[in-house]
C-alpha cells in the first residue's frame, strides 16, 4: 500500500453546516452499513463519541456491538496514561486481523492520542492498514473523510486549532443525563499531564450559548446536565467578558433543570463565589471532584499544581462547612519521580484527614512531550504497585465508611438504567454521586425517586423505593 504524505489540517473548517444540510444525499452511499465505536478515557472523550455517533448515523451507518459485524471501526483514543495507549494498540491487533478478512473495512482512529505528532507518524508509518486518523479539534471533518475514503487509501488529519465551535450536533447516549462542554483545553501545564498538548489551550464557550443548550435539553425532558471541562472553574477567564464559572453556574441553576453537576475542578481556581452558589441552589448537586494528586508539598511543586497541602485543606474545610452533606472525591498519583517513602506517607495522611468519599488512583507513567517525562523515573514498578495497593485499601475503607452512613436513610436517586449485574433491578445516582441498585422495574428509569438504603458496599448501595419525587 502506498502511503501519501501526512496531511496536517492547520485549521478546522468553520462549520460542518454544509454536511448537515446535505446529509440526506450521502445516505444511499452507506445504506445498510454498520459502525463499531469504542471509547477510551474521560468524560470529554465520551461526549466526543456522542458527536462521532451523530456524524456516522447521519451518513446512514447503524451501530453494532460486535466488532466483526462492522463496516467501519472507530477507536476514540486517550493519551493521558501509558496504559490507555497500550489498550488502543492492543485492540488494533484485532482490527488488523479483521481487515485481512474484510478488505473494505474502514479503520478510523481519533481522540487525544491522535493529537500527538509522534504517535500519528508512528501509526502512519507502521500501521498502514489504518484508513483515517483525525484529532480532537476537527471531528466535524469526519463525514467528509469517510466519503473521501472512496478515493484515498489512507488519510491522516490532525489540527491545532484554538477555535470554539457552537451548534455541534450529538446523538447522546442518554435521554436523561447530558454532557455539556463549557471549556476546551487547559492552561495549567501540570508537569505530568499531556492535556494542554492534545486538547490545546483553554477556550470557553459563550455563556448565552451554554444557557440556551441547557434550556433546550430541559425542554426535551432531560433531568440532569454535567458541565464539562478539563478545568471548569477557569471558565470565562479567556473571554474577558466580566463573568466566570460562578456566574455561569448560577444562571444554569436558574433554568430550573432538576440536577446540575460539573467536572473537573482545579483547587487553584476554586473561589468563595463558587462555593456560595453551590450552597445556594438545591439543583446544584453537593458533589465535587477535587483532584489533589499528592499529599506532599515537594511532589506538588514538582507537579506544578500551584497549591500547598495547607491551602488544599483550607479549601476542603470551607467546602465541607458551607455545602451541607457534600461528597468530595479526588485523583491521586503514586510513584511520581523522586517520590520518597515520606512523600507517600504524606499522601496517606491527607487521605486520612479528608476521608474522601472516593478516589481515582493511578500509577505515574511518563507521557512524551511533558516536563515530567524528562525527569528520571526512579521509582520501581514493584514499589509503585505496592504503594497503590496500600493507598487503595485506605481509600476503599473510607468509601465504605461514607456509604455505611446512609444505611436506613432515605435519599433521592435519579434512575438511569437497568442494573448491569442484576437485570431485575434498576440503578441510578444520589445527589452525592453514589451508585444505588434498586429493586424496581424499568418504568422508574428517568424518574427521581425516594430510596431507602438497605445495604452498603465500598462502591455501591442497595435500596428500595419509597415514593417518586415530583419535579
N, C-alpha and C positions, 0 to 999 in steps of 0.2 A: 504494500500500500504506500503510495506516495503521500507525504505529509506536506501541506502548504505552509507558508510562513505563519508564525504566530500572529494573530490579529489582536491588537490592543485597542480597545474602544476608549478613546480619550474622554468621551462624554456620553452619558446616556442620552437616548432620544428624548425630546422634550416631553412627549406624552406617548401613550400607546393607543390613543384615540382612533387612529386610522384602522388598527386591528379590530378594536371594539365595534366600530361602525360597520365593518365589512366582514365580521367573523362568519356570518352565515354562508358566504361564498366558499369558505375553506372547508366547511364540514363534510361535503361529499368526498374530499380527498382522504379523510380519516374515518369515514363511517365504518363502524364495527371494530375499530382498533381499540386496544386496551393499554392502560398505563399502570405501572407499579412504581409507587413513590415511597422512599424510605428516608426518614428524617433523623438526623443526629443532632445532639446539642441542646441549646437553651430554648426558652420560650420564644425568643426572637426568631430562631430557625423554624419553630413550629408554626409561627404566624407567617413566615415567608412561604412555607409549604402550602398554606391556605391560598396564597396568591398564585403559586405554581399550579395548584389544582384548578383555579379559575381559568388559567390560560389553556391547560390541557383539555378540560371539559368543554371550553368554548370552541376548541378546534374539532370536537366530536369524540375525543377519547373517553373511554369508560374505565373506572377504577377497578383493579383486581387485587386480591390479597396474596396471590401466588405469583412469584417471580416468573415461573415457567410459562404463564399464560400471557405475559406482557409483549406488546409490540414496541414499547418504549419503556426504559427503566431510568428513573431519575433518582439520584442519590444527593440529598441535600446535606452537605458536609459541615463538620465542626472542626475548628482549628485550636480550640482553647487548651487541649491537652493531648499528649502523645498517644494516649490510649484511644481517644476519639479518632485520630488519624489512622491508627492501626486497624480499627474496626472497619473503616472505609476500604482500606487496601485489601483487607481480608475478604470483604464482600465482593470486591471487584473480581476476585478469582472466580466466584460463581457466575458473575455476569459474563466474563470472558468465555467460560465453558459453554454457557447458553448461546452466545453469539456464534460459536462454531456450528451449532445445530440450527439456529435461526439466523440466517445470513442477513436478513433485512432488519434485525433488531437494532433499534437506536439506543445507545447508551449515553446518558447525559449526566454530567457532574456539575453541581452548583454549590453555593454556600461559602462559608468563611475560608475553608481550605483553598478554594479557588481564587482567593484574593492574594495568595502568596505566590509571587512570580516564580520562585524556585520550584514550588510544587507543580505549577502549571507547566513549566518547561520539562520537568521530570515526567509528568503524565503524557505530555505530547510526544516526548521522545521515546519513552519505553513502554507506553500503553496505547499503542496506535489503534486498538480496537474501540477506543472511546471516541464518540462522534461529536459531542458538544461539551464544551467547558465554558461555564458562564459564572460571573461573580455576583456578589451581593448587591451591587449598585445598579445593575442593568437587567434585572429579571424580566422587565417588560419587553425585552428583545427576544425572549424565548420562543414565542409563536413564530416569529419571522425566521429564526434559526432552524426551527423544525421544518418549516416549509422549504427553506433554502437547502435543507439536508438532501433533497432530491437531486441537487446539483453538485454538492460538495461531499467529500469523503470524511473530512474532519474539520471542525470549526472550533477555534479557541478564542474566547472573548472574555476579557475582564476589564473592569473600569475603576478608576479612582475618582469618579465624580463626587462633588460635595453638594449636589443639589438635593432638594427635598421635593418629592412629588406627592401631589394630592389626587383625590379621586381614584385611588388604587382599588381594584376590584378583588374580592376574595370569595372563595367557596369555603365558608367556615365549617370547622369540624363539629361545632355545637350550635344549637338553636337557643341555648340557654345562657352560656357564658361566652364573651367575646374579648379577644385581644385588641388593643388599640395602640399603635405606635404613637408616641408623643415626641421622642427624640431618636436620633440615629447616631451611632458612633460614640466616641469617648475622648476626652482631653486629659484624663488623669495620668496616663502613661505609667501605671504601676509596672515595676521592672520585670515582672513575670508574665505580663499579660500581652497577648497578641491583638486584642480587640481594636485598639486605635489604628492598627495597620490593616486589618481586614475589614473593619466597618467604617473606618475613616474618623475624621474629627467630629466633635459634637455639632449636630444640627437639630434645631427644634422646629416642629410644625407650628403653624399659626394657631393661636388659641381658638379663634372662631371656627376653624375647620374641625378641630377636635370636638368642640361642643356640639357642632352640627352632627358629627358622626355618632356621638353618644345619644343624642335625641332621636336620630333615625333608628338606632338599634333598640332603644326603648319602645318606639312605636311598633317595631317588628316583633316585640314580645320578649326581648332579652331581659333577663333578670340581673345580670352581672356583667361588669366590664372590668378588665385589668389594664391599667395604663402601663405601657411597656417602654423601657429604655435601658441602655447599659448603665446609666446613672440618672434616674428620673428626677432627682432633686436638684440637678443642674439645669433643669428645663428653663428655657427663656433667656438664659444668660447671653447667648449668641445673638438674640434678636434685638436687644436694647429697645424694647417697646414698653418698658415700665411694668411688666408683670413677670411673675416667677411661678414655681411649682405650687406654692401655697395658694396663689391666686387661681391657677388653673383647677386645682383640686377642689376648691370651694365652689367654683362655677359648675364643675361636673356634679358635685353633690346637690346643687340647686336644681339640676334637671329632674331630680326625683327618682332616678333609676334606683332599683332596690339595693344593689350591692356594688361597692367600688373597692378595687384593690389596686396596688401598684408594685412593680418590681423593676429594677433593683435600686436600692438606696446606697449612697456612699456616706459614711459617717461625717466626712469633712464638710458636706453641704447641707446637713440636716439642721434646719432652722427652728427657732421657737415658734415662728409663724406656722410652719408645717404642723408642728405638734398641736398647736391650738386649734387648727382647722380639723385635724383628725379627731380630736376630743369633742369638737362642737357638733359634728354631724353623725347621726346614727347609721346612715347608709355608707359611711366610710368604715370599712371593716377594721377592727382592732387587731390587725396582723401586720407586722413589719419585719421584712427581711433586711438585716443589718450586718453585712459581712465584716468580720473582724480580721480574719486571715491568720493572725498570730497573736499570742499573748505577750510577746517580748518586744519591748521598745526598740531594741537593737535590730531585730529582724524587720519590724515595721518600717524602720528607717531605710534598711536595705531594699525593702519592697516599694519605697516611695509612697507610702499610704497616707502621709500628711496628718496623722494624729498620733497621740500617745495613748497608752492604756488608761492613764488618769482621765484624759479627755473622753475616751470611749465610755468609761464608767459613768462619768458625769452625764453624758447624753443618755445612756441606758437608764439611769435612775430617774432622769427628768421625764422620759417617755413613760416609764412604769408608774410614776406618780400622777401624771396628767391624763393618761389614757386608761380608763378602767378596764380591767380584765384583758389587757393587751397580751398577745403572744409574740415573742420575738425569736426569730430563727437567725442562723448565721452561716457563713462559709469559713472553713479553716483549712490551711495548707500545712502539711507536715513535711519535714525534710528539706526545707529551703536551704540553699547554700550557706554553709557556716553555722547552721542551727546546732547549738550545743545542747547537752542534757539540761542545762539550766534554762535555756530558751524554751525548750519543750515543756519543762515543768511550769514555766510561766504561762504557757498556753493552757495546761491543765488547770492552773489556778484561776484563770479568767473564766473558764467553763464552770468551775465550782462556784465562782462568785455570781455569775449571771444565771446559771441553771437554765440555759436556753431550752425552749420548747422542742427544738430540733436543730441539727447542724448538718450541713453538707460538707463532708470531709474528703480531702484529696491528698494524694502523694504528689509532691512537686515533680514536674517534668519540664525540662527546658524547651522553649519554643524559639526556633531560629528567627533572628531579627529583633528579639527583645534584649534589653540590657542584661537581664539575669542570665541569659544564655552564654554571656561572656564570662560569668563568674565560674569558679571551679565548683562543680557539683560533687562536693566532697563527702556526702553522706551516703553510706552504702544502702543498697536496696533492702537488705535484711533489717537494717536499723530503721529505715523509713516504714517498712511493713510492721515492725514491732511497735513503733510509736503510733501508727494508725490504729492498730488493734486496741491499744490502751486508751486512746482518745475515743474511739467508737464505743467501747464498753462504758465509758464515763458518760458520753452524750446520750446513749440509749437509756441509761439509768434515769437521767433527768427527763427524757421524753416520756418514759413510763410513769414517773412521779407526777408529771404535769397532767397526763391523761387520767391517772387514777383520781385526781381531784374532781373529775367530772362524774364519777360513779354516783348513780342515784339522782343526778341533777337533770333538768330538762333544758335542752339547748335547741336553737334554731338551726336547721340544716337545709341547704338548697340541694335538692335531689337532682343528680345529673345523669345517672345511667344505671344499668343493671350491673350488679357486682360481678367482677371477673372471676372471683373464687367461688361464688355461690349464685347460680342463675335464679334461685328462688328469692334472692334479696336484691335490693337496690342500694345505691350508695350516693354520698354527697359530702359536702364540706360544711363545717361550722363556720361561724364568723371569724374564728381564730385559725382557720385553715387546717382543722383536724378532720381526717377522713373517718366517716361513720358508715358502717354497714347496717342496713335497716331491714327488718322483717316487713316486707311490703311489696306491692305489685307495681308494674310499670306505669300505671296511671298516676303515680306520685311524681314521675320524672317531670322536671320543670316547675315543681311546687316548692315553696318554702314551708317546712313542716316543723312542728314541735316534737322533739325526740327525747325520750328518757334513756339515759345511758345505762346499760346493763352490764357491760364488760369493757375492760380497758387493757390494751396491749401497748407495746412501745410505739407502734406505727399506725395503729388504728383503734377505733372504738366500735362497739356494737350497741344497738339501741332499738327501741320500739316506738312507734308513732303514737303520740298523744292527741294531736289535732293539727290541722292546717292553719297557716297564718294568712290573714287577709292583707294583700298588698296590691 
